[in-house]
Amino acid sequence: MSYFNIRNLLLLLSSLQINSFSINTINTINTINTKNNHNIVMKYDMCPSYLEKFTKYLDDSQGEIIVKQISGVFPKMDVISHFVLHANDVLINYVLNNNYIDLENKKKVALFLIKMTQMGDSTGSHILQIYYDIVNCLL
């Protein structure tokens, strides 16, 4: 059941308009006093605005639970890439071995399948960037 909820959260966050090549972060300085009254200055990135509107309602323990659940989903999602690559191999070989399709159309179909695989891989990178931002915001 929690897998379903985390999957929906990832889909919701990935559907937001995000440009992964220009995510703006704001560096701020946080001062922590230690037991010996020495100040430690820490720099950290603030949450991106697309996450801040959700994460501001969560406390630390809820954030930790969400990060743990999401990290448990990624190995399950990685299995999908193996199926896609295998299907890509099977389809490309089927098309290339088909005597009824001319060489130009074989090339177009093979390039289309490769392009779709690239887009799927790119989507995985976007999801990992969102996960990075979630961990940065919640922990």
C-alpha positions as a Markdown table, in Angstrom:
| # | Residue | x | y | z |
|---|---|---|---|---|
| 1 | Met | 0.0 | 0.0 | 0.0 |
| 2 | Ser | 2.8 | 2.4 | 0.8 |
| 3 | Tyr | 4.4 | 1.6 | -2.5 |
| 4 | Phe | 1.3 | 2.9 | -4.3 |
| 5 | Asn | 1.3 | 6.1 | -2.3 |
| 6 | Ile | 5.0 | 6.8 | -2.9 |
| 7 | Arg | 4.6 | 6.0 | -6.6 |
| 8 | Asn | 1.8 | 8.6 | -6.8 |
| 9 | Leu | 4.0 | 11.1 | -5.0 |
| 10 | Leu | 6.8 | 10.6 | -7.5 |
| 11 | Leu | 4.4 | 10.8 | -10.4 |
| 12 | Leu | 2.9 | 14.0 | -9.0 |
| 13 | Leu | 6.3 | 15.6 | -8.4 |
| 14 | Ser | 7.6 | 14.5 | -11.8 |
| 15 | Ser | 4.6 | 16.0 | -13.5 |
| 16 | Leu | 5.4 | 19.5 | -12.2 |
| 17 | Gln | 7.2 | 21.8 | -14.6 |
| 18 | Ile | 10.8 | 21.1 | -13.8 |
| 19 | Asn | 13.9 | 22.0 | -15.8 |
| 20 | Ser | 16.5 | 19.7 | -14.4 |
| 21 | Phe | 19.3 | 21.6 | -16.1 |
| 22 | Ser | 18.6 | 24.9 | -14.3 |
| 23 | Ile | 17.2 | 24.1 | -10.8 |
| 24 | Asn | 17.8 | 27.2 | -8.7 |
| 25 | Thr | 19.1 | 26.7 | -5.2 |
| 26 | Ile | 19.5 | 29.4 | -2.6 |
| 27 | Asn | 22.6 | 29.1 | -0.4 |
| 28 | Thr | 22.0 | 30.2 | 3.1 |
| 29 | Ile | 24.1 | 30.1 | 6.2 |
| 30 | Asn | 23.0 | 28.4 | 9.4 |
| 31 | Thr | 24.9 | 28.9 | 12.6 |
| 32 | Ile | 24.9 | 26.2 | 15.3 |
| 33 | Asn | 26.2 | 26.7 | 18.8 |
| 34 | Thr | 28.1 | 23.7 | 20.2 |
| 35 | Lys | 28.6 | 22.8 | 23.9 |
| 36 | Asn | 31.8 | 24.8 | 24.0 |
| 37 | Asn | 30.1 | 27.9 | 22.6 |
| 38 | His | 32.0 | 27.5 | 19.3 |
| 39 | Asn | 29.9 | 28.5 | 16.3 |
| 40 | Ile | 29.8 | 26.1 | 13.4 |
| 41 | Val | 28.7 | 27.7 | 10.2 |
| 42 | Met | 26.8 | 25.4 | 7.8 |
| 43 | Lys | 25.8 | 26.1 | 4.3 |
| 44 | Tyr | 22.9 | 24.2 | 2.8 |
| 45 | Asp | 20.6 | 24.4 | -0.1 |
| 46 | Met | 17.0 | 25.4 | 0.5 |
| 47 | Cys | 14.1 | 23.4 | -1.0 |
| 48 | Pro | 13.1 | 24.2 | -4.5 |
| 49 | Ser | 9.8 | 25.9 | -4.7 |
| 50 | Tyr | 8.0 | 23.0 | -6.3 |
| 51 | Leu | 8.7 | 20.9 | -3.2 |
| 52 | Glu | 8.6 | 23.5 | -0.5 |
| 53 | Lys | 4.8 | 23.8 | -0.8 |
| 54 | Phe | 4.5 | 20.1 | 0.2 |
| 55 | Thr | 7.4 | 19.6 | 2.6 |
| 56 | Lys | 6.6 | 22.5 | 4.8 |
| 57 | Tyr | 3.8 | 20.5 | 6.3 |
| 58 | Leu | 6.0 | 17.5 | 7.3 |
| 59 | Asp | 8.0 | 17.1 | 10.5 |
| 60 | Asp | 11.4 | 15.3 | 10.7 |
| 61 | Ser | 10.0 | 11.9 | 11.5 |
| 62 | Gln | 7.5 | 12.0 | 8.6 |
| 63 | Gly | 10.3 | 13.2 | 6.3 |
| 64 | Glu | 12.5 | 10.3 | 7.3 |
| 65 | Ile | 9.7 | 7.8 | 6.7 |
| 66 | Ile | 9.0 | 9.2 | 3.2 |
| 67 | Val | 12.7 | 9.1 | 2.3 |
| 68 | Lys | 13.0 | 5.4 | 3.5 |
| 69 | Gln | 9.9 | 4.4 | 1.5 |
| 70 | Ile | 11.0 | 6.1 | -1.6 |
| 71 | Ser | 14.5 | 4.5 | -1.4 |
| 72 | Gly | 12.7 | 1.1 | -1.1 |
| 73 | Val | 10.9 | 1.8 | -4.4 |
| 74 | Phe | 13.9 | 2.5 | -6.6 |
| 75 | Pro | 15.2 | -1.1 | -6.8 |
| 76 | Lys | 11.7 | -2.1 | -8.0 |
| 77 | Met | 11.7 | 0.6 | -10.6 |
| 78 | Asp | 15.2 | -0.4 | -11.8 |
| 79 | Val | 13.8 | -3.8 | -12.9 |
| 80 | Ile | 11.7 | -1.9 | -15.5 |
| 81 | Ser | 14.8 | -0.7 | -17.4 |
| 82 | His | 15.9 | -4.4 | -17.9 |
| 83 | Phe | 12.5 | -5.2 | -19.4 |
| 84 | Val | 12.7 | -2.2 | -21.7 |
| 85 | Leu | 16.2 | -2.9 | -22.9 |
| 86 | His | 15.3 | -6.6 | -23.5 |
| 87 | Ala | 12.1 | -5.6 | -25.4 |
| 88 | Asn | 14.1 | -3.1 | -27.4 |
| 89 | Asp | 16.6 | -5.9 | -28.4 |
| 90 | Val | 13.8 | -8.2 | -29.4 |
| 91 | Leu | 11.9 | -5.6 | -31.4 |
| 92 | Ile | 15.0 | -4.3 | -33.2 |
| 93 | Asn | 16.1 | -7.8 | -34.1 |
| 94 | Tyr | 12.6 | -8.7 | -35.3 |
| 95 | Val | 12.5 | -5.6 | -37.5 |
| 96 | Leu | 16.0 | -6.1 | -38.9 |
| 97 | Asn | 15.4 | -9.8 | -39.7 |
| 98 | Asn | 12.1 | -9.0 | -41.4 |
| 99 | Asn | 12.4 | -9.4 | -45.2 |
| 100 | Tyr | 9.2 | -7.5 | -46.0 |
| 101 | Ile | 10.5 | -4.2 | -44.6 |
| 102 | Asp | 12.9 | -2.1 | -46.7 |
| 103 | Leu | 16.2 | -0.9 | -45.2 |
| 104 | Glu | 15.2 | 2.7 | -44.8 |
| 105 | Asn | 12.1 | 1.8 | -42.8 |
| 106 | Lys | 14.1 | -0.7 | -40.7 |
| 107 | Lys | 16.4 | 2.2 | -39.8 |
| 108 | Lys | 13.5 | 4.5 | -38.9 |
| 109 | Val | 11.9 | 1.9 | -36.6 |
| 110 | Ala | 15.2 | 1.1 | -35.0 |
| 111 | Leu | 16.1 | 4.7 | -34.4 |
| 112 | Phe | 12.5 | 5.3 | -33.0 |
| 113 | Leu | 12.9 | 2.5 | -30.5 |
| 114 | Ile | 16.3 | 3.8 | -29.4 |
| 115 | Lys | 15.0 | 7.3 | -29.1 |
| 116 | Met | 12.1 | 6.0 | -26.9 |
| 117 | Thr | 14.6 | 4.2 | -24.7 |
| 118 | Gln | 16.7 | 7.4 | -24.4 |
| 119 | Met | 13.6 | 9.3 | -23.3 |
| 120 | Gly | 12.8 | 6.7 | -20.7 |
| 121 | Asp | 16.4 | 6.9 | -19.4 |
| 122 | Ser | 16.1 | 10.7 | -19.3 |
| 123 | Thr | 12.9 | 10.3 | -17.2 |
| 124 | Gly | 14.8 | 8.2 | -14.8 |
| 125 | Ser | 17.4 | 11.0 | -14.4 |
| 126 | His | 14.6 | 13.5 | -13.7 |
| 127 | Ile | 13.1 | 11.2 | -11.0 |
| 128 | Leu | 16.5 | 10.8 | -9.4 |
| 129 | Gln | 16.9 | 14.6 | -9.3 |
| 130 | Ile | 13.5 | 14.9 | -7.6 |
| 131 | Tyr | 14.5 | 12.2 | -5.1 |
| 132 | Tyr | 17.7 | 14.2 | -4.4 |
| 133 | Asp | 15.7 | 17.3 | -3.8 |
| 134 | Ile | 13.3 | 15.4 | -1.5 |
| 135 | Val | 16.1 | 14.1 | 0.6 |
| 136 | Asn | 17.7 | 17.5 | 0.7 |
| 137 | Cys | 14.4 | 19.1 | 1.9 |
| 138 | Leu | 13.2 | 16.4 | 4.3 |
| 139 | Leu | 16.4 | 15.4 | 6.1 |
